[in-house]
Amino acid sequence: MTHPIAAGKSSIDLVDAELVLSEMRLQPDTVLLDLACGVGNYALASAPFIGPAGAIHAFDLWPEGIAALQESARTLGLEQIRARVADVSQRLPLADGSVDVALLATVLHDLVEEGVAEGALREAARVLRPDGRLVVIEFDKVESRPGPPAAIRLTPDEVETLAAPFDFRRERSVKVGNLLYLLTLVRQS
C-alpha cells in the first residue's frame, strides 16, 4: 500500500469542532499527540488553544499529508506543530510520559482493520503521562455515508475493550456530530 486507507479524508467538517476542542481540555502548555493525523486538520484547529508554550506532535504514514501539514503550519506560523512521517503502531520518537492528550480521530477502526490497533494503543499508553487522556473520535456503528462500512465501525464499548489492556479507563462519551461520538479514556497511574 502506498498510503493509508483513509488518506486525504478528514472528519473535522462532520463534527462540532468547538465541542471536540472543549472535550479535549487543551491548555496553553498542553502536549498533544495527533495519531494518524492525515493533513492535520485537528492539529491545526488545536494550535490556538495550545499556543506556543505547548507542542503538537502529528504523525502519519502518508508523506503527502505530512508535507501539507508542515506547509500549513509554516504558513500560519505555528511552530508548536511538529509533523513527521511515522507508523503510529510502532515506537514513536517521543519520551515515555511526555504527552498530555493523544488523539485518534476517526482512525481507530482502520487500525483495527489493518491489525495494528494494539501497537498504536500501546504507544499511546507509553507516551501519555499518568492520568493523560486518550481521545477517540469514531463513527456510530450504523450504516451511513460518509464514513466506513458499519461492519468495521466501533462502538464506545468496543473502543473501551480495545484500550483496557493498556490501562485506559473510560471517562466519558459524548456525541460530537450527527454520526460521530468522542470517547475520552484516562491512562491509569
N, C-alpha and C positions, 0 to 999 in steps of 0.2 A: 504494500500500500504506500502511495506517495504522500498521502496526507490523511489526517484523522477523519473518521466517518462524517462528523458534522462540521468539518472545516468550512468557515465562511458564514455559518449560521449563528445568530445570537437571539437570546430570549429577552433582551433588555426592553424591547419595544412591546413585549407581551405582559410585562409586569408593571406594578405600581412602583416605579423606581424610588420614589420618596419613602414608601413603606419599607422596601427592601433595605435601603440605606439606614433607615431608623432602626430596623430589626438587627442590623449588623453592629450597631452601637459603636461606630467609629469615633475615635477621639484624635486630637491633633498629633499625638505621638504613637498612634497605632501602627503596628507592623502587620500588614495584610499579605496573605498568600493567595493569589488567584490561580487555581489549578486548572489546567486545560483552558486557558483564557481566550483562545481564538485571537481576534483583533483587539481584545482588551476593553470592550465597552464597559464592563463592570469596574475594571481598574481605573479607567478614565473618569467614570462617574464618582468613584470613591475618593479620588485625589483631593478635591476641595475640602472634604471632611477631615482628611488625614493631615494635609498641609505638608510643608517642607520638613517638619520635625519628625515625621513618621517615614515609613517606607512601604512600597507596594512591590512585592516580588510576583511577577507574572510569568508563568511557564506554559509552553505548549509545544507539541511536536511539529506544528505547521510553520515552517520558516517564513512563508509569506505573511501569515497573521502576525507573527512576532515583529517582522520588519515594518508592517503597517502600524503596530502599536508603538514601536520605537520612534517612528516618524511623527505620529500624532503627539506623543509625549514631548518630543523635541520642539515641535511647532508651538505647542501650548506652554512650553517652559516648565514642564512637570518633571523635575529632576528626581523626585521621590519614586518614580516608576522605573523599576529595573526589570526589563523584559528580556527573557532568554529562551532559546530553543532547548527543551528538555523533555524527557519522558517522565511524566508525573508519577508513574508506577515504580520508578527506580529512585535510588538515593539522589536527593536534590542538593545543590551546593548551598545549604543553609545549616546553621548550627542547631543542635538539639535545643528545644525550648526557646527558640528565638522569635516565635511568631505569636501574635495575639489572636488573630482571626484567620481561618482558612476557608476559602470559598470554592465550592463545586457547583457551578451554575449550569443546570440542565446538561450535565455531562456524566453523572454517575451511572446512568442507565447504559451509556455507551461503553464505559469502562467495564461494567458487568458483562456486557455482550462480548467484549474483547478478551475477557478473562483476566483483567489486570486491576480490578477494583481493590482487591486485597492489598496489593502493593501501594496503590495511591492512598488508601486509608491508613496503612502502616506509616507511610511518610508523613501524612498529615499529623498523626499522633506523635511521631518523633519530633517534628519541628514545633508543634504547639507547646506553649508553656502550660504548666498545670493550671487548670481552670480556663484554658484557652477555649475558644469556640470554633466548632466546625459548622459552617452554614451551608446547607444543601438546598438548592432550588431544583424542583422536579415538576414534571407534568403530572396532573391527576391521572390515575390509571383508568382511563376511558378512551374509547376510540374517537379521535377528533383530529382536526387539522387546524393549525400547524402542530407539529410535534411528531415524535416517533410512534411506531405502531403500539397499540395498547399492550400487546404481549410482552414488550420489553420495558414498559414503564414501571416505576417503583412506587409503592405506597409508602407513607411515612413509617409504618410498622416494618416494612421490608428494609428501608434505609436504616432504621434503628437496629435491626437484626444484623445487617452487614457491618455496622460500626461498633456494635457491642464488644466483639473480641479485642478491640483496640482501646478499650477503657473509655468509650464515649457513652454518655447517658443523655437521653432526650431532655431538653429544657422546655421547648415549646414548638408548636407548629401553627403557622398562620397562612391564610390564603393571601397571595400577593398578585393574583391575576385571575381572570376568568377560568383558566385551566391549569393554574400553577399554584404550588404551595412552597413555603420556605420552612425548613426544619432546622432548628438550632440544637446542636448537640454539644455538650461540655466535656472536655477531657478531664478525667478524674486525676486527682493528685497522686 
